[in-house]
Amino acid sequence: MKPKPGELAFRKGEVVTILEACEQSKSWYRAKHHDSGQEGLLAAGAVREREAIPTDPKLSLMPWFHGKISGQEAVALLQPAEDGLFLVRESVRHPGDYVLCVSHGQEVVHYRVLHHGGRLTIDESVSFYNLIDMIEHYMKDKGAICTKLMKPKRKHGTKSAEEELAKAGWLLNLQQLTLGTQIGEGEFGAVLQGEYLGQKVAVKNIKCDVTAQAFLDETAVMTKIQHKNLVRLLGVILHQGLYIVMEYMSKGNLVNFLRTRGRALVHKAQLLQFSLHVAEGMDYLEGKKLVHRDLAARNILISEDHVAKVSDFGLAKAERRGLDTSRLPVKWTAPEALRHGKFSSKSDVWSFGILLWEVFSYGRAPYPKMSLKEVSEAVEQGYRMQPPEGCPASVYALMGSCWEAEPTRRPAFRKLLEKLAKELRNTATEPVPEGSSAGPQSLQEP
């Protein structure tokens, strides 16, 4: 049915962003189409919320990758013959190398993928970051191979992540994304500022295909969570690996925010407010039985209107996968997690105590002048940090409760946020920097 003037044209399965409810009638929304960027009205009954992606080990960014199989096995899998049917395998003859196998006419053509200068190539005329990048290229342009790649032969038991993300509404349109300057650098890729459909966004680009697959599992978890004090996932784009698109937080991370402003600009009420925001986000995660594993002030981002939000949830878990305990953030990690790898909401509470110390010391690194080895040994023997200069005794008592050696004796995040809210109410109103209000700040649910 053709839309009336002012109404938004869209088809079933397409993604739109609700901008606001109409003042005249709550049964209509003003919305923006994800692909076209057009705005218009649509009936509330015509749309439903995006679905969460189930965490599923069968979900794969590379369903066409069959692992180590022989050329004969690849030929058998690509029957009956169909032009453009393809798969990628690991070479049996040359372990570590890949082979692109393509059905063309009545034959299967095998192309060895070479490693060249840290990139992948078939003929050295064009090179790629990874296998995902290579397949994306040859699905658009046949280049030096016999035919354009048309149809992936899926490995038995896998599901296409691209199809599942698209079906649930989380796959964004690359054409609508504009990338800007780099605003951060993680262990596994750059974080860029960008714009998606006129909205400022932060984009994490993961080019290693193995790491991208690990991040996909955690991205699936992020589709299940929505809270005003958690950085919001907007969606993903599969291009040269994985682009994870998140809301943009203009004030940067909490450590830098505090260090660059200091006591003269950031008063106690603001410190309590930030701490309360973090506790609210973590209480939500605890209620969902989800564990952060890397809670620290560097992973708290501040919005334009001074709302603190927990970031890198889940992603931190992916980054830890397969790494030895020497790579863990020792100064923030609970003793039982360092000793036995036991992560829980109670180990997150320990980390929250360290975060509180960071906040009330205006961004100082915890355990000053102590090596990681000294910290882990001292903490095991009962050492705990002294309060930062000027820290209220009641807040230091909260830190101490987070640092109980026995995890079950540490408070729940709900108890922590209740105590912080009470502390904030008892704090005399003080001026807050950059025009922000001193009282509790609210943010509309997205």
HELIX and SHEET records of a PDB file:
HELIX    1   1 ALA A   44  ALA A   46  5                                   3    
HELIX    2   2 GLY A   71  LEU A   77  1                                   7    
HELIX    3   3 LEU A  131  LYS A  140  1                                  10    
HELIX    4   4 ALA A  161  ALA A  168  1                                   8    
HELIX    5   5 LEU A  174  GLN A  176  5                                   3    
HELIX    6   6 ASP A  209  MET A  222  1                                  14    
HELIX    7   7 LEU A  254  LEU A  265  1                                  12    
HELIX    8   8 LYS A  268  GLY A  287  1                                  20    
HELIX    9   9 ALA A  297  ASN A  299  5                                   3    
HELIX   10  10 LEU A  315  ARG A  320  1                                   6    
HELIX   11  11 THR A  325  ARG A  327  5                                   3    
HELIX   12  12 VAL A  330  TRP A  332  5                                   3    
HELIX   13  13 PRO A  335  HIS A  340  1                                   6    
HELIX   14  14 SER A  345  PHE A  360  1                                  16    
HELIX   15  15 LEU A  372  GLU A  380  1                                   9    
HELIX   16  16 ALA A  393  CYS A  402  1                                  10    
HELIX   17  17 PRO A  407  ARG A  409  5                                   3    
HELIX   18  18 PHE A  413  ASN A  426  1                                  14    
HELIX   19  19 PRO A  433  GLY A  435  5                                   3    
SHEET    1   A 3 VAL A  16  ALA A  21  0                                        
SHEET    2   A 3 TRP A  28  HIS A  33 -1                                        
SHEET    3   A 3 GLU A  39  ALA A  43 -1                                        
SHEET    1   B 2 LEU A  59  SER A  60  0                                        
SHEET    2   B 2 LYS A 159  SER A 160  1                                        
SHEET    1   C 6 PHE A  65  LYS A  68  0                                        
SHEET    2   C 6 LEU A  85  GLU A  90  1                                        
SHEET    3   C 6 TYR A  98  HIS A 104 -1                                        
SHEET    4   C 6 GLU A 107  HIS A 116 -1                                        
SHEET    5   C 6 ARG A 119  THR A 121 -1                                        
SHEET    6   C 6 SER A 127  PHE A 128 -1                                        
SHEET    1   D 3 PHE A  65  LYS A  68  0                                        
SHEET    2   D 3 LEU A  85  GLU A  90  1                                        
SHEET    3   D 3 LYS A 151  PRO A 152  1                                        
SHEET    1   E 5 LEU A 177  GLY A 186  0                                        
SHEET    2   E 5 GLY A 189  TYR A 196 -1                                        
SHEET    3   E 5 GLN A 199  ILE A 206 -1                                        
SHEET    4   E 5 LEU A 242  GLU A 247 -1                                        
SHEET    5   E 5 LEU A 233  ILE A 237 -1                                        
SHEET    1   F 2 ILE A 300  ILE A 302  0                                        
SHEET    2   F 2 ALA A 308  VAL A 310 -1                                        
END                                                                             
